[in-house]
Amino acid sequence: MNGKFHQTQEKPMRGKIEKIDLDSKISGFVRKLYIYLPPSYADNLTRSYPVLYMHSGQHLFEPKKVDGESWRIHETIEQLLHGDLIHEIIVVGIAAAAATVTSDYWHYAGLYKDQALGGHTYEGFIIQEVKPFIDNNFRTLSDRSHTAIIGSCAGATVSYNIAERHPDVFGKVGMLSPAVRSFDSNTWLYSWPMQKPQFMLWIDVGDAEGIYTRPVRELVDVLVIQGCVPNIDLFYYLEPDAAHVDTHWGKRLKHPLLLFFGKEGTPVSVELQGDQVLGVGSAPLTVNPVVEYDTGLRCTDLTGSYDVEDPQILQVQPGNRLTGLSTGMTRVSFSSQGVKTSDNFQVVPSLPDQVQVHLRAHVPDETPNVEQIHFGTMTLQRTSGNFYEGKYTLPRGFNLATVFSCEMYNFECQKDGSPMPLRFLQVQKDISIEYRIENWSKL
């Protein structure tokens, strides 16, 4: 395999998508499966294929929607196939069910307070019903080395928990922007204490996902302590400017696909992403060295070496963390896997570790009569008339790209009803911001 992944214009699908209603005795109702069969499946009747299991199957293949809820992963797969970058695979998308969508993905704790824990039931559905059905009715390579499971957010959490309990079934797990701790109690959403997983693991997150971003790195650090070896059985990627949305996950899926079903390739470049200013005595600055491979795979390197031109100004700690020692500017060099780069970093007098943020939003007259609206996971309370406000204490460096929402699945849009581009909140100091919302999608 050789070549590199490139986004191309939409082409006719070469594979095939089947929709199947599976009568689940474990769930107690019929559940829908969306199954992608690769281009050669219909003609090469002697060939068997690796299988990728995914969640929220109704969002994986459907035509593009104005709300951006479709991953269009068959397009990504076939672009990778066109570049001879991965092997042909079968994808099984397990649709979320309205009756259990809030409970299916939680084994040990819920993301929200009092959330039902249906993860064990959902696990039984996949292990005892879905996988046997797929293996019995399609030509699969059914062993663990050819079987992967990938999900985003809650789907990432349940993917890990199912594979951790069934390492004989899944040999590869992809976690895109996983939920790590519950919002109300800060409880870990995984079995604790965590043990070294017995499968290859991909974990990623965007650096503009607000409260999701830092816990994902904490999860990675825990797994390294438990014995995972970066770039061998654990791959991590912090994507610059990426938000907690389906469209970004769909684009990022190419990375675990390359890793699980193709070849990672050879590193060709590295760039030090992130802030370049840190304070004396302040919390360490975590640098993001992004390595790009000749296949298009991108990973954050956790094993590289640093050289500081003036070590009296700053020092490097494990995990790409820089600590300011005295004020000044110095050049920092980074090298790993045969590639290297360098950049200047400035150390200033102590910076605050936390900042105060005040958000104020003016809503249109037609806004539903609700006491709260949300900016991602941040709640704004009605204060007077058409205004909502919220005050927050956030870590310095907090980044969030999102839009406002009012009630379930009612998102802000532009005046003409078209989707609203993501709003970027980037916090380095105390700040007050006022927003004007033009329209809501359900009006």
N, C-alpha and C positions, 0 to 999 in steps of 0.2 A: 504494500500500500504506500502511496506517495501522494503529493499534492497538498493543497491547503484549502480550508473551508472558506467560501465566499458567499455572502448573501446575494442571491440573484433574483431576477424577476420571476413571478409565479409561473410555473410550468404545469402542464397536465399531469395528474397523478399517475404514476406507473404501477403502483401497487393497488390494493383494494381494501376497502373498509367494510366490515360486516357488523351489523347490529343484532345482538342476540338477547332475548329475555330468558334469564336463568331463574328457575323456580327454586328459591333458597329455603330449605327447611330450617336452617340455623337462624336466618334473619326473620323467617316467618312471612315473607312476601317475595314477589318477583323483583329481581334486580337486573338492570340493564348493563350489558357489556358492549364496548366498542372495540373491535379487533382489527388492527392493521396487519394485512398480509403483504409481504414484500413482492417486488416485481416478478421474481422467478417462481413464486410459489405455485401458480396455476400450471406452469409448463414443466417444471422439474419435479416430477412426482416421487423421486427417490431421495430428495434432499430434505434434511431436517434443519431446524433453525433455533437459535437462541431466543429467549423470551424476556421481554421487559414488561413488568406489571406496574401500572400507575393508577393513581386515584383521580377523582373528579373527572371521569372519562368523558362526560358531556362537554367539557371545555377543551379537549385535546385536539379534535379533528374538525369540528364544525366550521362552516364558512365564516369568514371574518365578520365580526359584529362591530357596531359603532362603539360599544362599551369596551372593546379590546379583550373580551373574555376568552378568546380562542388562542391556544398555543400554536395551532397549525403544525404539529410536530412531524406529520408526514412530509411536509415540505423540507424541514430541516434534515430529516433522515435521507430523503432522496437527493438533496444537495450534497450531503456527505457521501452517499453512494456514487454520485456522479464524479466526485473527486477521488474515488477509490480510497476513501479514508476509513470506512467502517465496513463490516460484514452485514449482509442482510439479516434483519431481525423481525420477529413478530412482536407487536405491541398490544397488550391487553389493557384497555382503559376501563376501570371499574367506576361506573357512574355513582355519584353521590345520591343517596335516597333522602327525599324530603323528611321521611319519618325519623331518620336516625342521623342526619347530617351533623347535628351538633354534638353527638355522642360517639360516633364511630371511631374517632381518631385518638381517643384518650384511654390509656391503660391505668395509669397510676395517679394522675391528677388532671384537672381540666384547666384550660387556659383562663376561663372565667369562673367566678364564684358559683358554687352549686351546680356546675355542669355535670351532666350524667356521664358515667364512664362506661362506654360500650366497646372499648378497644378489644377486649378479649373475645366478644361475640363477633366483631368484624374480622378479627384474626382467624377465628374458626371458619368463618365464611370463605376466606381466601385460601386457607391451607386445606380445608376438608372438601370444599365444593368447587371453587373457581379453578385452582391449579389442576386438580384431577380432571375436571371437565375439559380444560384446554389441552392437557396432555393426551386425553383419550380421543379428542376430536380433531386435533391438528397435528401436523408433523413437527414436533418440538424436540429440541435437545433438553431433556428434562432434569439433568443433573445440576447441582448447585453452581458449578463453574460457568454454566451457560444461562443462569437465571438471575435476573436483577430486579430490584424494586426501587422506584424513584417517586418522590412526592415533594410538594412545596408547602411551606408553613405547617399546618396541622398534618398534612399528608406526609411531610418529611418526618415529623415526630413519630407517627404511627409506622412508617416504613422501617425506621430504626428499631422500634420496640418489637415489631413482628419478627424482623430478621435476627435480633438479639436472642429471641426465644426459639427461633428455628434456623440456626446457622447451617443445618444440614439441607435446607431448602434454598436459601438465598446466599449466593457467594459475593454479591455486589449490591451496594446500597448507595443511592444518591439522595442527598438532603439539600434541597434548595430553600434557603431562608427558613430554616426550621424554627418552630416555637420551642423555646428552651425552658422557660419558667412561667408559672402562672402569674397573671397580672395582679391578682389581689393579694396572694400570700407569698409570692416569690418562691413557691415550691418547685423543685425539679420535676419535669414531666417524664423522666426516665427512671428506670430502676436504680436505686442508690444504695451503696456506692457503685458507681459505674465500673465495669470491668472492660478489659481490652476486647473489642469486638473481633469475632472470628470471620471477618469478611472484609473485602476492599471497600473503602468508604470515601465518598466525595461529599464535601460540605462547602456550601457557598452562601454568600449574603451580599447585599448591596450596602454601600456606605451611606446611603440616604434612606435607610429603612427605620430611622428613629430608634425606638426602644428595642427593636429586634437585633440591631447590629452588634452591640457589645456582648450580649449573652451568647451569641453564636461563637465569638472568639473565645469566650470563657469555656464553652463546651469543647472547642478544639484543644485548648490548653489542658483540660482535664483528661482528654483522650491521650494526649502525648504523655502525660504523667503516668497513665495506665499502661503505656508500652507501645502505642501506635507510632510507627515510623513515618514521618513526613516524606512525601514523594515515593513511598514504597507501598504502604497499605492505607495511608491517609493523605488525601489531597484536599487542600483548602484554597478558596478563592474569595477575596474581598473585592467586589467589582465597584470601581469608581462611579459615582453618580447614579447608581441603580436603585430603584424604588421597590416597594413591596407590592408588585402588581404582576398579573399574568403575562403581560406582553414582555416584561423583562425576563421572567422565568423561561418563557418559550424560547427567547433568543439565547439564553445561557445554557439551555439543555444540551447544546452541541458539545459542551466540555465533558460531562460524564458519558455521553454517547461515544466520544472518541476514546475515552479512557477504558470503558467497559467492553466495547465491541470493535475497537480498532487498535490503533497504535498511538501512543502519546506523542511520538516524534522526537525531534532533537531541539533543545533550546537554542534560540537564535538571538534573543535580546532580553534585557531586563530594564525596568524603569522603577524608580523610587516614587511611589504615589503617596499623596497625603500632605499634611501640613509640614512646614519647614521651620516653624518657630516654636520654641519651648522655653520654659521658665526655670530659673534657679530654684530648686526646692519644690517645684510643682510636680504634679503627677507625671510619670514618664510619657513621652510621646511615642506612640506605636506607629512605626513606618510600615508601608505596604509595598514590598518589593515584588512587582508583578513580572513573572517570567512568561514570555511568549515562545511557543514552539513552532516549528515549521509546518505543522498541521493546522495551526490556528488555535490550539489548546492554550489556555491562559490559566496560571496558578499563582497564588501567593507563596513565595518561598519562605520556609521557616528554618532552613538549615544553612543559609549562606554565612559568609564571613565578612566582617567590617574592618575598615581601617580608618581611624580618625586622624586627620592631619594635625590637629592640636588637641591632644587628650586632656589638657587642663580645662578645656571649655565644656566638653561633654564626654560621656562614656556610654558604651553600648552594653545592654543587658540581654540575656536570652529572650527569644521571642520577638526580635526586631524592635526592642524598646530602648529609646534614647533618654538619658537623664542629664539635665543641665547642671553643670558644676560652677561655672562662672560666666559672666556676660561676655559676648563676643560672637564672631562669625568663624566657622570652620568648615572645611570640606570633608565630607564623609564618602568613602568608597565602599561599594558592595560588590561581591563576586560569588557566584554559585553556578554549578553545572556548566562551567566553561564560558559563561557570559559575565560581564561586569559593567558597572556604571558608577557615577558619582554625582553628588549634588552638594550645594551649600546649605548649611543649617545655622540659624541664628538663635542664640540664647539670650534672653532678656531677663530683667528682674522678675521676680515671682509672678506667675499668672494664676488667676483664680481657677480652682478645679471645678467650681460650679458657677452658673450664671443665672440671673433672673430674667424670665421672658414673659412679656405681657402681650397677648393676642386679642384683637378686637375685630369683630366681623359685622358688617352691615349687610342685612339680607333683604331680598325683595319683598314687597307687600304681600305677594301671594304665598309666602312661606307658610307651611303647615304650623298650626298652633302647638309648638313643642317647647319645652323648657331647656332643651339641650341640643346643640349641634356638635359635630366632631370634625377635627382636623387630624386625620389618621386615628391614632388612639388617644389624642388629646381632646378633652371635653371642654366646651365653652358653654357657659350658663347664660340664659337670657337675663339681661340687666335692665333694659328699658326699650320699649317700642320695638324697633327693628334691629337692635344691637345685642350681640352675644359677646361675652368676654371670658378669658381664662388667664390665670397667672400660674407660672410653673417655675420650679427650680430644676435645672437641667445640667448635665455635665458639659463643660466647655468642649466644643468640637462636635456637639450634637447636630446631626444632619437629618433632614426629613424631606422627602419629595412625595407629595400626596395632593388630594383635593378635599374640599369640605363635603360632608355628608349630613343629611337630615332624614332621620328615620332609616329603616333597613333598605339598602340598595337604592337610595334616593340621593344621587350625587349632584354636585354643582355642575353646570354646563354653561356654555356661552349664551349670549342673549338670543341667538338664532337657534338654539337647541343643539348645536354641535358640541362634541366633547371638549372639556376644559383641559388645556395642557397642565401638566403637573406643576404645582407651586413648590419652590424650593425654599426651605427654611434652614439656614446655616448659621449656627450660633457660636460666636467666639467671645462675646461680651454681653453685658446687660442690654436688653433691647425691648422696644415696644413697637409693634407693627399693627397697622390697621388694614383689613382686607375689605373689598366690596364684592359680594356675590351677585352675579347677574341673573341667574336662573337656576332651576332645579330640573333634573332629568325627568321627573314624574309629573311635572306641571303641564 
